């Protein structure tokens, strides 16, 4: 295999709350990278034969370590990417829940499925594949890795994680947890590499599958590499999730769920509210309710549990400002804005909590994924126009519908909304029990639940005559 000759390349982690440097790491050079993959391939030959009971015990250990150390781990997440501290704690707890979920259900999901045909014996066997490479984002530095790695490992694969450069500390802490929990050496691996080194990993014969979470543009590049090297892959990409509010909706419920979704992780979530689409007769009332509730929200240093903290990188703030200003020039109106205190705003990467009205389908807020606490509201004439606008996107990750007509909403969810998931009278969120993923430019393949764990297997047919 050919590896790029990288030597002494530094990777930096910056605190988004004040712009200070947290740590500097050295990227693996070509020799170190090759050695790491080779060692894992040798260790995997034993790992793939380990019993489910053995792996269940290891999941228990990881879950216990997470809960025992959640305060320190949560603070590390917050310092690295700016998530409000209480949300970092919930992220750690959710990872522990995922471990318990696959401990309880993993054996059932992977048990051979017998087919009673004219053969002596015929069945489907879910076999491990080898190694799975996870190219992971920064917005949920533990959860994103867990929802890929736990099912992949339980299915008998080795795992390699290429973390985002700004959350390397969190990823290394996670690697330490796996090792201290008794997982075999070289089965859970962190790769501190540059983007330019990724293809050399994907092309390696031991890497059988790639899981990528991130932007659509990067996902297209990863897909092309996987296609060229004939590697199976799962892509969880961007979203422009519509939250449809029909005229008979419970406006208090809709307001609460819209704001909770939009401000979660300071707006840096793939399934956050991206477009609020409301029928004309309810537009003014919804705007008033949104403004009233947003007025109670706060934005400041993430270690002190605000509703909104800084964005993860300075360039994310600059991109969102540019998008907002461009739409204002086109006629959008800033209806509400709350900024961080001047002293914090000057040092950190803060974007104000913003409500934007009079939005249209030709504006940037309708076409691009919004990563930050910017909430655009679109007014439509009736429910048919609401449905039309909801599907007027190249994405297809999730959607939500607020109405008292559950029959209509369920019909829309089944037959008309183009997305990987659709929630009725509630906000979108990932759950270990439900498959998660999108369509169109939001990607393909699924994580979580039974579909998620089987993605990481060779679905093998075995027949005895």
PyMOL commands that set and color helices and strands:
alter all, ss='L'
color gray80, all
select helices_A, chain A and resi 30-47+52-68+70-81+85-110+143-154+165-180+195-202+216-228+251-267+280-294+302-304+314-329+342-347+364-367+383-390+406-415+440-442+449-454
alter helices_A, ss='H'
color red, helices_A
select strands_A, chain A and resi 10-14+21-26+113-114+121-128+131-135+158-162+188-190+207-213+232-236+242-245+275-279+333-338+353-359+374-380+398-402+421-424+443-444+457-464
alter strands_A, ss='S'
color yellow, strands_A
deselect
rebuild
show_as cartoon
